[in-house]
Amino acid sequence: MTAPSQRLDKWLWCARFFRTRTLAAEICERGRVRVAGQIVHKAHYAVRAGDVLTFPQGGQIRVVRVAGFAESRGPATAAAALYEDLAPRDAS
């Protein structure tokens, strides 16, 4: 039995990191996303629970761990349950 997985571009879109799935696919194809430290150039790369993703969003670099999957894009509260933010917290 294989572990559940989802296309990288779809996961980034469902988790609400990018406004459209097209933008998510473009960032993947440009090699701007790393999975477990390895550059990924394919939007169809299969991410699994526990994978650590690193990618630019706006003016910052996001580091998140995949925690779950969604069939479709939902509200922000549901999207937040799909990942664990690993970015360092501000000490201030």
CYANA upper distance limits for C-alpha pairs under 8 A (distance plus 0.5 A):
  3 ALA  CA     48 ARG  CA      7.56
  4 PRO  CA     48 ARG  CA      6.82
  4 PRO  CA     49 ALA  CA      8.09
  5 SER  CA     46 ALA  CA      6.13
  5 SER  CA     47 VAL  CA      5.87
  5 SER  CA     48 ARG  CA      5.14
  5 SER  CA     49 ALA  CA      7.80
  5 SER  CA     69 PHE  CA      8.27
  6 GLN  CA     10 LYS  CA      7.50
  6 GLN  CA     11 TRP  CA      6.81
  6 GLN  CA     45 TYR  CA      8.50
  6 GLN  CA     46 ALA  CA      5.73
  6 GLN  CA     47 VAL  CA      6.02
  6 GLN  CA     48 ARG  CA      7.36
  6 GLN  CA     69 PHE  CA      7.57
  7 ARG  CA     11 TRP  CA      6.65
  7 ARG  CA     43 ALA  CA      7.19
  7 ARG  CA     44 HIS  CA      5.31
  7 ARG  CA     45 TYR  CA      6.03
  7 ARG  CA     46 ALA  CA      5.27
  7 ARG  CA     47 VAL  CA      6.79
  8 LEU  CA     12 LEU  CA      6.69
  8 LEU  CA     25 ALA  CA      8.49
  8 LEU  CA     28 CYS  CA      8.34
  8 LEU  CA     43 ALA  CA      6.09
  8 LEU  CA     44 HIS  CA      6.40
  8 LEU  CA     45 TYR  CA      5.94
  8 LEU  CA     46 ALA  CA      6.40
  8 LEU  CA     47 VAL  CA      6.28
  9 ASP  CA     13 TRP  CA      6.76
  9 ASP  CA     21 ARG  CA      6.68
  9 ASP  CA     22 THR  CA      8.46
  9 ASP  CA     24 ALA  CA      5.50
  9 ASP  CA     25 ALA  CA      5.49
  9 ASP  CA     28 CYS  CA      7.55
  9 ASP  CA     43 ALA  CA      5.60
  9 ASP  CA     44 HIS  CA      7.25
 10 LYS  CA     14 CYS  CA      6.52
 10 LYS  CA     21 ARG  CA      6.76
 10 LYS  CA     24 ALA  CA      8.03
 11 TRP  CA     15 ALA  CA      6.46
 11 TRP  CA     47 VAL  CA      8.45
 11 TRP  CA     69 PHE  CA      7.40
 11 TRP  CA     70 ALA  CA      8.06
 12 LEU  CA     16 ARG  CA      6.86
 12 LEU  CA     17 PHE  CA      6.07
 12 LEU  CA     18 PHE  CA      7.01
 12 LEU  CA     21 ARG  CA      8.26
 12 LEU  CA     24 ALA  CA      6.71
 13 TRP  CA     17 PHE  CA      6.46
 13 TRP  CA     18 PHE  CA      5.84
 13 TRP  CA     19 ARG  CA      7.24
 13 TRP  CA     20 THR  CA      6.78
 13 TRP  CA     21 ARG  CA      5.82
 13 TRP  CA     24 ALA  CA      6.79
 13 TRP  CA     73 ARG  CA      7.45
 14 CYS  CA     70 ALA  CA      6.98
 14 CYS  CA     71 GLU  CA      8.38
 14 CYS  CA     72 SER  CA      6.63
 14 CYS  CA     73 ARG  CA      4.78
 14 CYS  CA     74 GLY  CA      7.42
 14 CYS  CA     79 ALA  CA      6.97
 15 ALA  CA     73 ARG  CA      7.72
 15 ALA  CA     76 ALA  CA      8.38
 15 ALA  CA     79 ALA  CA      5.01
 15 ALA  CA     80 ALA  CA      7.19
 15 ALA  CA     82 LEU  CA      6.66
 15 ALA  CA     83 TYR  CA      7.97
 16 ARG  CA     73 ARG  CA      7.93
 16 ARG  CA     76 ALA  CA      7.53
 16 ARG  CA     79 ALA  CA      6.79
 17 PHE  CA     57 GLN  CA      7.76
 18 PHE  CA     23 LEU  CA      6.85
 18 PHE  CA     24 ALA  CA      6.29
 19 ARG  CA     23 LEU  CA      7.58
 20 THR  CA     24 ALA  CA      7.06
 21 ARG  CA     25 ALA  CA      6.61
 22 THR  CA     26 GLU  CA      6.68
 23 LEU  CA     27 ILE  CA      6.83
 24 ALA  CA     28 CYS  CA      6.94
 24 ALA  CA     43 ALA  CA      8.25
 25 ALA  CA     29 GLU  CA      6.66
 25 ALA  CA     42 LYS  CA      8.40
 25 ALA  CA     43 ALA  CA      5.53
 26 GLU  CA     30 ARG  CA      6.65
 26 GLU  CA     43 ALA  CA      8.23
 27 ILE  CA     31 GLY  CA      7.17
 27 ILE  CA     32 ARG  CA      6.03
 27 ILE  CA     33 VAL  CA      7.33
 28 CYS  CA     32 ARG  CA      6.32
 28 CYS  CA     33 VAL  CA      6.09
 28 CYS  CA     40 VAL  CA      6.92
 28 CYS  CA     41 HIS  CA      5.87
 28 CYS  CA     42 LYS  CA      6.38
 28 CYS  CA     43 ALA  CA      5.77
 29 GLU  CA     40 VAL  CA      8.06
 29 GLU  CA     41 HIS  CA      5.00
 29 GLU  CA     42 LYS  CA      5.92
 29 GLU  CA     43 ALA  CA      6.66
 30 ARG  CA     41 HIS  CA      6.75
 31 GLY  CA     39 ILE  CA      6.39
 31 GLY  CA     40 VAL  CA      6.01
 31 GLY  CA     41 HIS  CA      5.14
 31 GLY  CA     42 LYS  CA      8.48
 32 ARG  CA     39 ILE  CA      7.60
 32 ARG  CA     40 VAL  CA      7.95
 32 ARG  CA     41 HIS  CA      8.31
 32 ARG  CA     55 PHE  CA      6.47
 32 ARG  CA     56 PRO  CA      7.59
 33 VAL  CA     39 ILE  CA      6.43
 33 VAL  CA     40 VAL  CA      6.27
 33 VAL  CA     41 HIS  CA      8.17
 33 VAL  CA     53 LEU  CA      7.36
 33 VAL  CA     54 THR  CA      6.26
 33 VAL  CA     55 PHE  CA      5.20
 33 VAL  CA     56 PRO  CA      8.18
 34 ARG  CA     38 GLN  CA      5.50
 34 ARG  CA     39 ILE  CA      4.85
 34 ARG  CA     40 VAL  CA      6.19
 34 ARG  CA     53 LEU  CA      6.06
 34 ARG  CA     54 THR  CA      5.57
 34 ARG  CA     55 PHE  CA      7.01
 35 VAL  CA     39 ILE  CA      7.03
 35 VAL  CA     40 VAL  CA      7.26
 35 VAL  CA     51 ASP  CA      7.02
 35 VAL  CA     52 VAL  CA      6.21
 35 VAL  CA     53 LEU  CA      5.22
 35 VAL  CA     54 THR  CA      7.15
 36 ALA  CA     51 ASP  CA      6.81
 36 ALA  CA     52 VAL  CA      5.73
 36 ALA  CA     53 LEU  CA      6.93
 37 GLY  CA     52 VAL  CA      8.44
 37 GLY  CA     53 LEU  CA      8.29
 37 GLY  CA     54 THR  CA      8.10
 40 VAL  CA     45 TYR  CA      7.90
 47 VAL  CA     51 ASP  CA      7.00
 47 VAL  CA     66 VAL  CA      8.25
 48 ARG  CA     66 VAL  CA      7.34
 49 ALA  CA     65 ARG  CA      8.14
 49 ALA  CA     66 VAL  CA      5.45
 49 ALA  CA     67 ALA  CA      5.67
 49 ALA  CA     68 GLY  CA      6.42
 50 GLY  CA     65 ARG  CA      6.23
 50 GLY  CA     66 VAL  CA      5.71
 50 GLY  CA     67 ALA  CA      6.70
 51 ASP  CA     65 ARG  CA      6.09
 51 ASP  CA     66 VAL  CA      5.94
 52 VAL  CA     63 VAL  CA      7.43
 52 VAL  CA     64 VAL  CA      6.14
 52 VAL  CA     65 ARG  CA      4.85
 52 VAL  CA     66 VAL  CA      6.91
 53 LEU  CA     62 ARG  CA      8.30
 53 LEU  CA     63 VAL  CA      6.16
 53 LEU  CA     64 VAL  CA      5.87
 53 LEU  CA     65 ARG  CA      6.73
 53 LEU  CA     66 VAL  CA      8.06
 54 THR  CA     61 ILE  CA      7.39
 54 THR  CA     62 ARG  CA      6.07
 54 THR  CA     63 VAL  CA      5.04
 54 THR  CA     64 VAL  CA      7.19
 55 PHE  CA     61 ILE  CA      6.17
 55 PHE  CA     62 ARG  CA      5.90
 55 PHE  CA     63 VAL  CA      7.33
 56 PRO  CA     60 GLN  CA      6.33
 56 PRO  CA     61 ILE  CA      4.90
 56 PRO  CA     62 ARG  CA      6.43
 57 GLN  CA     61 ILE  CA      6.58
 57 GLN  CA     62 ARG  CA      7.02
 62 ARG  CA     85 ASP  CA      8.33
 62 ARG  CA     86 LEU  CA      8.49
 62 ARG  CA     87 ALA  CA      7.12
 63 VAL  CA     85 ASP  CA      6.83
 63 VAL  CA     86 LEU  CA      5.84
 63 VAL  CA     87 ALA  CA      6.08
 64 VAL  CA     83 TYR  CA      6.67
 64 VAL  CA     84 GLU  CA      5.98
 64 VAL  CA     85 ASP  CA      5.07
 64 VAL  CA     86 LEU  CA      5.69
 64 VAL  CA     87 ALA  CA      7.83
 65 ARG  CA     83 TYR  CA      5.94
 65 ARG  CA     84 GLU  CA      5.56
 65 ARG  CA     85 ASP  CA      7.08
 65 ARG  CA     86 LEU  CA      7.43
 66 VAL  CA     82 LEU  CA      6.77
 66 VAL  CA     83 TYR  CA      5.19
 66 VAL  CA     84 GLU  CA      7.16
 67 ALA  CA     81 ALA  CA      7.60
 67 ALA  CA     82 LEU  CA      5.49
 67 ALA  CA     83 TYR  CA      5.15
 67 ALA  CA     84 GLU  CA      6.98
 68 GLY  CA     81 ALA  CA      7.64
 68 GLY  CA     82 LEU  CA      5.01
 68 GLY  CA     83 TYR  CA      7.19
 69 PHE  CA     82 LEU  CA      6.42
 70 ALA  CA     82 LEU  CA      8.10
 73 ARG  CA     79 ALA  CA      8.02
 74 GLY  CA     78 ALA  CA      6.60
 74 GLY  CA     79 ALA  CA      6.94
 75 PRO  CA     79 ALA  CA      6.80
 76 ALA  CA     80 ALA  CA      6.60
 77 THR  CA     81 ALA  CA      7.41
 78 ALA  CA     82 LEU  CA      7.74
 79 ALA  CA     83 TYR  CA      8.22
 80 ALA  CA     84 GLU  CA      8.32
